[in-house]
């Protein structure tokens, strides 16, 4: 008697979507104006800059830092500064 042949399960490769590197500027609200780059991997520096209003931000990075991380650090720092300014005004 012959043995039944087992069915092989073929796994499909998982698609990894790329994260954005272009964002909306928090100062001038210009869409797709902030370009984030982490090109200086040797110096561990990441930069974000708006093409419309020329606002810029730079921060230290790690090898695992993505452009979205640099942008969110910029937003967090900007929100922290605006909260301090509002507290000083009132």
C-alpha positions as CSV (number, residue, x, y, z in Angstrom):
1,X,0.0,0.0,0.0
2,X,1.2,3.4,-0.9
3,X,1.4,6.3,1.6
4,X,-0.6,9.4,1.0
5,X,1.3,12.4,0.0
6,X,1.2,15.3,2.5
7,X,0.2,18.7,1.4
8,X,2.8,21.4,1.7
9,X,1.8,24.7,3.0
10,X,3.4,27.6,1.1
11,X,3.9,30.7,3.1
12,X,3.4,34.0,1.3
13,X,6.1,36.6,1.9
14,X,5.1,39.4,4.2
15,X,5.0,42.8,2.6
16,X,6.6,45.5,4.7
17,X,5.2,48.9,3.8
18,X,7.7,51.8,3.7
19,X,7.2,54.6,6.2
20,X,6.8,58.2,5.0
21,X,9.7,60.6,4.8
22,X,7.7,63.7,3.8
23,X,5.2,65.3,6.3
24,X,3.1,68.4,7.0
25,X,4.9,71.4,8.5
26,X,3.7,72.1,12.1
27,X,4.4,75.9,11.6
28,X,3.0,76.8,8.2
29,X,0.7,73.7,7.8
30,X,2.0,73.3,4.3
31,X,1.3,69.7,3.2
32,X,4.3,67.5,2.1
33,X,6.8,70.2,2.9
34,X,8.9,68.7,5.7
35,X,11.6,66.5,4.4
36,X,13.2,64.2,7.0
37,X,16.6,62.6,6.5
38,X,18.7,60.4,8.7
39,X,21.6,60.3,6.2
40,X,24.4,61.0,8.7
41,X,24.3,57.5,10.2
42,X,28.0,57.8,11.1
43,X,27.6,61.0,13.1
44,X,24.2,59.9,14.5
45,X,22.4,63.1,13.3
46,X,18.9,63.3,11.9
47,X,17.5,66.4,10.3
48,X,14.0,67.7,9.4
49,X,13.3,70.9,7.4
50,X,10.4,72.6,5.8
51,X,10.8,73.6,2.2
52,X,8.1,76.3,2.5
53,X,8.9,78.3,5.7
54,X,12.5,77.1,6.1
55,X,12.0,75.9,9.7
56,X,14.4,73.2,10.6
57,X,15.2,70.7,13.4
58,X,18.1,68.4,14.1
59,X,18.5,65.7,16.7
60,X,20.7,62.8,17.7
61,X,19.7,59.4,16.4
62,X,20.5,55.7,16.8
63,X,20.9,53.1,14.1
64,X,17.3,52.1,14.6
65,X,15.8,55.6,14.3
66,X,13.4,56.1,11.4
67,X,12.3,59.4,9.8
68,X,9.0,59.3,11.5
69,X,10.8,59.2,14.9
70,X,12.7,62.4,14.0
71,X,9.5,64.1,12.9
72,X,7.6,63.2,16.1
73,X,10.5,64.4,18.3
74,X,10.2,67.7,16.4
75,X,6.5,67.9,17.1
76,X,6.9,66.9,20.8
77,X,9.5,69.6,21.3
78,X,7.4,72.2,19.5
79,X,4.3,71.3,21.6
80,X,6.4,71.5,24.7
81,X,7.7,75.0,23.8
82,X,4.2,76.3,23.0
83,X,2.8,75.0,26.3
84,X,5.6,76.8,28.2
85,X,5.0,80.0,26.2
86,X,1.2,79.8,27.0
87,X,2.0,79.3,30.7
88,X,4.3,82.4,30.7
89,X,1.7,84.6,28.9
90,X,-1.1,83.8,31.4
